[in-house]
Amino acid sequence: MSISKIVAAALTATVLSSGAAFAADSPWMVRVRAVVVAPDDSAKITPIGGNTHHSNSVIPELDISYFFNEHVSTELVLGVTRHKAKAVGTTLGTVDAGHIWLLPPTLTLQYHFAPDATINPYVGAGVNYTIFFSQSLPASSPLVSVKHGDSFGPALQAGVDIKLQDNMFLNFDVKKVWMNTKATMDAGALGIVKANVDLDPWLFGVGIGKRF
């Protein structure tokens, strides 16, 4: 047998064995994280001016990943977050806007740098769609109602999986989500107040992942 045929056979065996090794693992991975959601507010409020402030929140998060190969995967991020909202620095002073719930599913495409190593960093980019719902106002608020439009924007991600066992991982993850909503507030006798709000939260997560 010629050297070229031996090399070709060796390369074929290597590719097949690496494919078989990947196939032996399920392409699915599930992570459960505790996540700090930290909004980075900026807003244009008319006609009263000022800025918005949304409190930080700590939430549970479920993430489902599918691996196309050992380096490339897609991840769906699921969670619900609740924030206390107010407008500050307005001509009316500080306006309490109560609590608001957000459902912000995020889909990212990830690249994993060292899938066979104990420490496997990754980066990701994708899109976020946020549904604003269940705004509750305190009795002391001058607002009669608040409505938010849904948001669609980009998301970036970086993280690391640290192997604990063959199919169990400790995970650290950071995301930046660009989130814009148009809020319409009925202030009763004071009229309608409108705000173009950029929440743009940071999400800092730690959790456990399992490859199935």
Summary of the structure (lengths in Angstrom):
residues: 212
radius of gyration: 23.2
end to end distance: 42.1
largest distance: 92.6
contacts: 646
relative contact order: 0.20
helix: 12%
strand: 64%
